[in-house]
Amino acid sequence: MRPFVFTAGTAVVTGAASGIGEALAHGLARRGSHLVLLDRDADRLDAVAAAIRAAHPDRQVDTHVVDLADPAATDRVAEEIRARHPRLRLLANNAGVALGGRFDQVTLDEFDWVLDINFRAVVRLTHALLPALKAEPGSHLVNVSSLFGLIAPAGQAAYSASKFAVRGFTEALRHELLDDSVGVTSVHPGGIATAIARNARVGSGVAREEYETGLRQFERLLSIPPATAAEVILRGVRRRRGRVLIGWSAKLPDLLARVAPASYGRILAVGLNRAAGDPARRATRPAATPELSTGERA
């Protein structure tokens, strides 16, 4: 497959008001793409769009305010996009949310909320917009999974379920769309310095003190700027990479899971505690920890 061409194509980015999504929008605009940006935060989304228009007045920038937890609203926005843009060069499903707490500490409604945004919205948007991607020669699909789509630590049952689902969905599409010349990339960020951890929901059964302990640990590991992550993703898209891992905080745990697929959990917990500055802590029942990475809520 030939290298991806950004110039003059139209790219859809979800979760575009902050974090990796905002950085992707700016990176795509610099490369010559027109943009369709989605997020639930109207004010921040408007600010991102205004900044891009000021820096690149020749770029077309459309915005859609939508809560991807709402299937009907997601479907309406997808139809609006498809009607306005029957040919799309790129779809980047980046939006994501986190939920702190072990499976027995969260409700099924909280669990489903994560799946609705992190996985089902990805499926709905991809299904609706795939004809527009197939109509554009040399198009590409990017689905942002996570480090926790490669490993599944304690306290992340909902998040890991959603991100493993994104990974499996994306891998199947990569094989299915090969004959259609649609490139497909699964992205697995490590410790990206976004606000997703601070903005994560706390499971109903999680003590706030327990969650704050986990949050303080993990925030020390969030060191990769979103702009750096976006550049890694866009380089991977250009090269038609099937999978992109961002940072050693993703690559080392991925290797560990390959070497010790049934026993990496305890090793990982000890390593994370030491990296976070708490070498004495040994988490057999770890604090409810937020996610290490990915984009922002749309």
C-alpha positions as CSV (number, residue, x, y, z in Angstrom):
1,M,0.0,0.0,0.0
2,R,1.3,3.4,-0.9
3,P,2.2,6.0,1.8
4,F,-0.8,8.0,3.1
5,V,-1.3,11.5,1.6
6,F,-2.6,14.1,4.0
7,T,-2.8,17.1,1.6
8,A,-6.3,18.1,0.6
9,G,-8.0,15.1,2.2
10,T,-10.7,15.4,4.9
11,A,-10.0,13.9,8.3
12,V,-12.5,13.2,11.1
13,V,-11.2,13.3,14.6
14,T,-13.2,12.4,17.8
15,G,-12.2,13.8,21.2
16,A,-10.7,16.8,19.4
17,A,-11.1,19.4,22.1
18,S,-8.1,18.4,24.2
19,G,-5.3,15.8,24.6
20,I,-4.2,13.6,21.8
21,G,-7.3,14.6,19.7
22,E,-6.4,18.3,19.8
23,A,-2.8,17.5,18.9
24,L,-4.0,15.3,16.0
25,A,-6.2,18.1,14.7
26,H,-3.2,20.5,14.7
27,G,-0.9,18.0,13.2
28,L,-3.3,17.1,10.4
29,A,-3.9,20.8,9.6
30,R,-0.1,21.4,9.3
31,R,0.0,18.5,6.9
32,G,-2.7,20.0,4.7
33,S,-5.8,18.1,5.8
34,H,-9.3,19.6,6.1
35,L,-11.0,18.7,9.4
36,V,-14.2,17.5,10.9
37,L,-13.8,17.7,14.7
38,L,-16.1,16.0,17.3
39,D,-16.2,16.5,21.1
40,R,-18.8,17.0,23.8
41,D,-17.0,20.2,25.2
42,A,-18.4,22.9,22.9
43,D,-16.3,25.8,24.3
44,R,-13.0,23.9,24.0
45,L,-13.9,22.5,20.6
46,D,-14.6,26.0,19.4
47,A,-11.3,27.2,20.7
48,V,-9.4,24.4,19.0
49,A,-11.2,25.1,15.7
50,A,-10.5,28.9,16.0
51,A,-6.8,28.3,16.6
52,I,-6.5,26.0,13.6
53,R,-8.4,28.4,11.3
54,A,-6.2,31.3,12.4
55,A,-3.0,29.3,11.8
56,H,-4.3,27.7,8.5
57,P,-6.9,30.0,6.9
58,D,-7.1,27.8,3.8
59,R,-8.2,24.7,5.8
60,Q,-11.9,23.8,6.1
61,V,-12.8,23.1,9.7
62,D,-16.2,21.7,10.7
63,T,-17.2,21.0,14.3
64,H,-19.9,18.8,15.8
65,V,-20.7,18.8,19.5
66,V,-21.9,15.3,20.5
67,D,-21.9,13.0,23.5
68,L,-20.7,9.7,22.1
69,A,-22.4,7.9,25.1
70,D,-25.7,8.7,23.3
71,P,-26.1,6.2,20.4
72,A,-28.9,8.2,18.7
73,A,-26.8,11.4,18.8
74,T,-23.8,9.6,17.5
75,D,-25.8,8.2,14.6
76,R,-27.2,11.6,13.7
77,V,-23.8,13.2,13.7
78,A,-22.4,10.4,11.6
79,E,-25.1,10.9,9.0
80,E,-24.5,14.6,8.9
81,I,-20.8,14.0,8.3
82,R,-21.5,11.5,5.6
83,A,-24.0,13.7,3.8
84,R,-21.5,16.7,3.8
85,H,-18.4,14.6,3.1
86,P,-19.2,11.5,1.0
87,R,-15.5,11.0,0.6
88,L,-13.2,10.9,3.6
89,R,-9.5,10.4,3.7
90,L,-9.1,9.6,7.4
91,L,-11.2,8.7,10.4
92,A,-9.4,8.8,13.8
93,N,-11.5,7.3,16.6
94,N,-9.7,8.9,19.5
95,A,-12.2,9.8,22.1
96,G,-12.1,7.8,25.4
97,V,-13.1,7.9,29.0
98,A,-11.8,6.1,32.1
99,L,-13.4,4.5,35.2
100,G,-11.5,3.8,38.4
101,G,-12.4,0.7,40.4
102,R,-12.3,-3.1,40.4
103,F,-15.1,-4.9,38.8
104,D,-16.8,-5.5,42.1
105,Q,-16.6,-1.8,42.9
106,V,-18.4,-0.5,39.8
107,T,-22.1,-0.7,38.7
108,L,-23.1,-2.3,35.4
109,D,-24.3,1.1,34.3
110,E,-20.9,2.6,34.9
111,F,-19.3,-0.4,33.1
112,D,-21.6,0.1,30.1
113,W,-20.9,3.9,30.0
114,V,-17.2,3.1,29.4
115,L,-18.1,0.5,26.7
116,D,-20.6,2.9,25.0
117,I,-17.9,5.6,24.5
118,N,-14.7,3.7,24.2
119,F,-16.0,0.8,22.0
120,R,-19.6,1.1,20.8
121,A,-19.2,4.6,19.5
122,V,-16.1,3.5,17.6
123,V,-18.1,0.8,16.0
124,R,-21.1,3.1,15.2
125,L,-18.9,5.8,13.6
126,T,-16.8,3.4,11.7
127,H,-19.9,1.5,10.3
128,A,-21.5,4.8,9.3
129,L,-18.4,6.4,7.7
130,L,-16.8,3.3,6.2
131,P,-18.5,3.9,2.8
132,A,-17.0,7.4,2.7
133,L,-13.6,6.0,3.4
134,K,-14.0,3.3,0.8
135,A,-15.0,5.9,-1.8
136,E,-11.7,7.8,-1.3
137,P,-8.6,6.2,-2.8
138,G,-5.8,5.8,-0.3
139,S,-8.0,6.3,2.8
140,H,-7.1,5.3,6.4
141,L,-8.8,4.3,9.7
142,V,-7.2,5.0,13.1
143,N,-8.6,3.5,16.2
144,V,-7.0,4.5,19.5
145,S,-6.9,1.6,21.8
146,S,-4.5,1.8,24.8
147,L,-1.7,0.2,26.7
148,F,-4.6,-1.4,28.5
149,G,-5.6,-2.9,25.2
150,L,-2.4,-4.9,25.5
151,I,-2.4,-5.7,29.2
152,A,-5.2,-5.8,31.7
153,P,-4.2,-4.7,35.2
154,A,-6.3,-4.9,38.3
155,G,-8.7,-2.0,38.7
156,Q,-9.3,-1.6,35.0
157,A,-11.8,-4.3,34.1
158,A,-14.1,-1.9,32.2
159,Y,-11.4,0.1,30.5
160,S,-9.4,-2.9,29.5
161,A,-12.5,-4.7,28.2
162,S,-13.3,-1.7,26.0
163,K,-9.8,-1.2,24.7
164,F,-9.2,-4.9,24.0
165,A,-12.4,-4.8,22.1
166,V,-11.1,-1.9,20.1
167,R,-7.9,-3.8,19.4
168,G,-9.8,-6.9,18.2
169,F,-12.2,-4.9,16.1
170,T,-9.4,-3.0,14.5
171,E,-7.3,-6.0,13.7
172,A,-10.3,-7.7,12.0
173,L,-10.9,-4.6,9.9
174,R,-7.3,-4.4,8.9
175,H,-7.7,-7.8,7.3
176,E,-11.1,-7.1,5.9
177,L,-10.2,-3.8,4.2
178,L,-6.9,-4.8,2.7
179,D,-8.5,-5.5,-0.7
180,D,-10.3,-2.1,-0.5
181,S,-6.9,-0.3,-0.1
182,V,-8.1,1.2,3.2
183,G,-5.2,1.3,5.7
184,V,-6.0,0.5,9.3
185,T,-4.0,1.4,12.4
186,S,-4.5,0.3,16.1
187,V,-2.8,2.8,18.4
188,H,-1.6,1.9,21.9
189,P,-0.4,4.9,23.9
190,G,1.5,4.6,27.1
191,G,1.9,7.4,29.7
192,I,0.5,10.4,27.8
193,A,0.1,13.6,29.8
194,T,-3.6,14.2,29.2
195,A,-6.4,15.0,31.6
196,I,-8.2,11.6,31.2
197,A,-6.9,10.3,34.5
198,R,-7.9,13.4,36.5
199,N,-11.3,13.4,34.7
200,A,-12.0,9.7,35.1
201,R,-15.2,8.6,36.9
202,V,-14.8,6.8,40.2
203,G,-16.7,3.6,40.7
204,S,-19.6,3.8,43.1
205,G,-17.9,1.3,45.4
206,V,-14.5,3.0,45.5
207,A,-13.4,5.1,48.5
208,R,-12.3,8.5,47.3
209,E,-9.1,8.1,49.4
210,E,-8.3,4.8,47.6
211,Y,-8.8,6.4,44.2
212,E,-6.7,9.5,45.0
213,T,-3.8,7.2,46.1
214,G,-3.9,5.5,42.8
215,L,-4.2,8.8,40.9
216,R,-1.2,10.3,42.6
217,Q,0.8,7.2,41.6
218,F,-0.2,7.1,38.0
219,E,0.0,10.9,37.3
220,R,3.8,10.6,38.0
221,L,4.0,8.3,35.0
222,L,2.2,10.6,32.5
223,S,5.3,12.2,30.9
224,I,4.7,12.0,27.1
225,P,3.3,15.3,25.6
226,P,0.1,14.8,23.5
227,A,1.8,16.5,20.6
228,T,4.6,13.9,20.7
229,A,2.0,11.1,20.7
230,A,0.1,12.7,17.8
231,E,3.3,12.9,15.7
232,V,4.0,9.2,16.4
233,I,0.5,8.4,15.3
234,L,0.6,10.5,12.1
235,R,4.0,9.0,11.1
236,G,2.5,5.6,11.6
237,V,-0.4,6.5,9.4
238,R,1.8,7.8,6.7
239,R,3.8,4.6,6.7
240,R,0.6,2.5,6.9
241,R,1.6,0.8,10.1
242,G,-0.9,-1.7,11.4
243,R,0.0,-1.1,15.0
244,V,1.5,1.9,16.8
245,L,2.8,1.7,20.4
246,I,3.7,5.0,21.9
247,G,6.5,5.2,24.5
248,W,8.4,2.6,26.5
249,S,5.5,2.7,29.0
250,A,3.6,0.8,26.3
251,K,6.4,-1.2,24.7
252,L,7.9,-2.7,27.9
253,P,4.5,-3.9,29.3
254,D,3.6,-5.3,25.9
255,L,6.8,-7.3,25.9
256,L,6.2,-8.5,29.5
257,A,2.7,-9.7,28.5
258,R,4.2,-11.7,25.7
259,V,6.9,-13.3,27.9
260,A,4.6,-13.9,30.9
261,P,1.0,-13.8,29.7
262,A,-0.5,-15.4,32.7
263,S,1.7,-13.9,35.5
264,Y,2.6,-10.3,34.4
265,G,0.1,-8.7,36.7
266,R,2.0,-8.9,39.9
267,I,5.3,-8.0,38.2
268,L,3.6,-5.0,36.6
269,A,2.1,-3.8,39.9
270,V,5.5,-3.9,41.6
271,G,7.2,-2.1,38.7
272,L,4.5,0.6,38.5
273,N,4.7,1.2,42.3
274,R,8.4,1.7,42.1
275,A,8.2,3.9,39.1
276,A,5.6,6.0,40.9
277,G,7.9,6.4,43.9
278,D,6.3,3.9,46.2
279,P,8.7,0.9,46.4
280,A,7.3,-0.4,49.7
281,R,3.8,-0.9,48.3
282,R,2.9,-4.3,46.9
283,A,-0.5,-4.3,45.4
284,T,-2.3,-7.6,45.7
285,R,-5.5,-5.5,45.8
286,P,-4.3,-2.3,44.3
287,A,-5.8,1.1,44.7
288,A,-8.4,2.0,42.0
289,T,-6.2,3.5,39.3
290,P,-7.1,5.6,36.4
291,E,-5.9,5.0,32.9
292,L,-2.4,5.8,31.8
293,S,-3.2,7.4,28.5
294,T,-5.3,8.1,25.4
295,G,-7.6,10.8,24.2
296,E,-10.2,12.9,26.0
297,R,-13.9,12.4,26.3
298,A,-16.0,13.4,23.3
